[in-house]
Amino acid sequence: MKSIKSKIQISMLSVVLIGSVLIGVITALLNASGIDDVMTKTLGPATQMAADAVEWKMGNYWTALQEAASSDIFRESNPTAPELVPLREEIAQRNGFLYTGKMDASGFSSTGYNYAKEDYFQQCKSTM
């Protein structure tokens, strides 16, 4: 037969164990809900800021491209023309680019490389 002491210990242990499990489950559910709220409030604005930064940077590239395209010498010269070198270097330096070049419709570039067989060149050419 069990003593009163062991009966009390078993009943107390079960109450404490059930209470601890219940508190753990409630805490886990509240934490998950809180994390979802924090992520919703912070991730949305963070992704919007990143998208705005990319859009701004791409706008800068587009501006440099329009600048080059508006120049008669850039439009009318072949990619390796020596008179293009100072203009290309100036555009690159002013916009923080490492290099600015020109490519003709057949894929020949100012570096002397022919991009005609590259997949991305073919894809761009087919969409024009």
C-alpha positions as CSV (number, residue, x, y, z in Angstrom):
1,M,0.0,0.0,0.0
2,K,1.1,3.5,-0.8
3,S,1.8,6.0,1.8
4,I,0.0,9.3,1.9
5,K,3.4,11.0,1.1
6,S,3.7,9.1,-2.2
7,K,0.1,9.8,-3.1
8,I,0.6,13.5,-2.5
9,Q,3.8,13.5,-4.5
10,I,2.2,11.7,-7.4
11,S,-0.8,14.1,-7.5
12,M,1.5,17.2,-7.2
13,L,3.8,15.9,-9.8
14,S,1.0,15.3,-12.3
15,V,-0.5,18.8,-11.6
16,V,3.0,20.4,-12.1
17,L,3.7,18.3,-15.2
18,I,0.3,19.1,-16.8
19,G,0.6,22.8,-15.9
20,S,4.1,22.9,-17.4
21,V,3.0,21.3,-20.6
22,L,0.0,23.6,-20.8
23,I,2.2,26.7,-20.2
24,G,4.7,25.5,-22.8
25,V,2.0,25.0,-25.5
26,I,0.4,28.4,-24.8
27,T,3.8,30.1,-24.9
28,A,4.7,28.4,-28.2
29,L,1.4,29.5,-29.8
30,L,1.8,33.1,-28.6
31,N,5.4,33.2,-29.8
32,A,4.5,31.9,-33.2
33,S,1.7,34.5,-33.5
34,G,4.0,37.3,-32.3
35,I,6.7,36.3,-34.8
36,D,4.2,36.3,-37.6
37,D,3.1,39.8,-36.7
38,V,6.7,41.1,-36.4
39,M,7.6,39.5,-39.8
40,T,4.5,41.0,-41.4
41,K,5.2,44.5,-40.1
42,T,9.0,44.5,-40.9
43,L,9.4,42.3,-44.0
44,G,6.9,44.2,-46.1
45,P,8.6,47.6,-45.7
46,A,12.1,46.0,-46.0
47,T,11.2,44.4,-49.3
48,Q,9.7,47.6,-50.6
49,M,12.9,49.5,-49.7
50,A,15.0,46.8,-51.5
51,A,12.7,47.0,-54.6
52,D,13.0,50.8,-54.6
53,A,16.8,50.6,-54.4
54,V,16.9,48.2,-57.3
55,E,14.6,50.4,-59.3
56,W,16.7,53.5,-58.6
57,K,19.9,51.7,-59.6
58,M,18.3,50.4,-62.8
59,G,17.1,53.9,-63.6
60,N,20.7,55.1,-63.3
61,Y,21.8,52.5,-65.8
62,W,18.9,53.4,-68.1
63,T,20.0,57.1,-67.9
64,A,23.5,56.2,-68.9
65,L,22.3,54.1,-71.8
66,Q,20.0,56.9,-73.1
67,E,22.9,59.4,-72.8
68,A,25.1,57.1,-75.0
69,A,22.3,56.5,-77.4
70,S,21.6,60.2,-77.8
71,S,25.2,60.8,-79.0
72,D,25.5,60.8,-82.9
73,I,29.0,59.4,-82.8
74,F,27.9,56.5,-80.5
75,R,24.9,55.7,-82.8
76,E,26.8,56.0,-86.1
77,S,30.2,54.5,-85.4
78,N,31.1,50.9,-85.5
79,P,31.9,49.3,-82.1
80,T,35.7,49.4,-82.4
81,A,35.9,53.0,-83.8
82,P,38.8,54.8,-82.1
83,E,36.7,58.0,-81.8
84,L,34.3,56.2,-79.4
85,V,37.0,55.5,-76.8
86,P,37.0,58.9,-75.1
87,L,33.2,59.0,-75.1
88,R,32.9,55.5,-73.7
89,E,35.5,56.2,-71.0
90,E,33.8,59.5,-70.0
91,I,30.4,57.8,-69.7
92,A,31.9,55.0,-67.7
93,Q,33.8,57.3,-65.3
94,R,30.9,59.7,-64.8
95,N,28.5,56.8,-63.9
96,G,30.9,54.7,-61.8
97,F,31.1,51.9,-64.4
98,L,34.2,49.8,-64.9
99,Y,33.6,49.8,-68.6
100,T,31.2,51.1,-71.2
101,G,31.1,49.5,-74.6
102,K,29.1,49.2,-77.8
103,M,27.7,46.2,-79.6
104,D,26.3,46.2,-83.2
105,A,23.2,44.3,-84.3
106,S,25.3,41.3,-85.4
107,G,26.7,40.8,-81.9
108,F,30.2,42.3,-82.5
109,S,31.3,44.4,-79.5
110,S,33.9,47.1,-78.8
111,T,36.0,44.5,-77.0
112,G,36.3,42.5,-80.2
113,Y,34.2,39.6,-78.9
114,N,31.3,38.4,-81.0
115,Y,28.2,37.7,-78.8
116,A,26.1,36.4,-81.7
117,K,26.1,32.8,-80.5
118,E,25.3,33.6,-76.9
119,D,21.9,32.5,-75.7
120,Y,21.1,35.8,-74.0
121,F,22.0,37.7,-77.2
122,Q,19.8,35.5,-79.3
123,Q,16.9,35.9,-76.8
124,C,17.2,39.7,-76.8
125,K,17.5,39.9,-80.6
126,S,14.4,37.7,-81.0
127,T,12.3,40.0,-78.8
128,M,13.2,43.2,-80.8
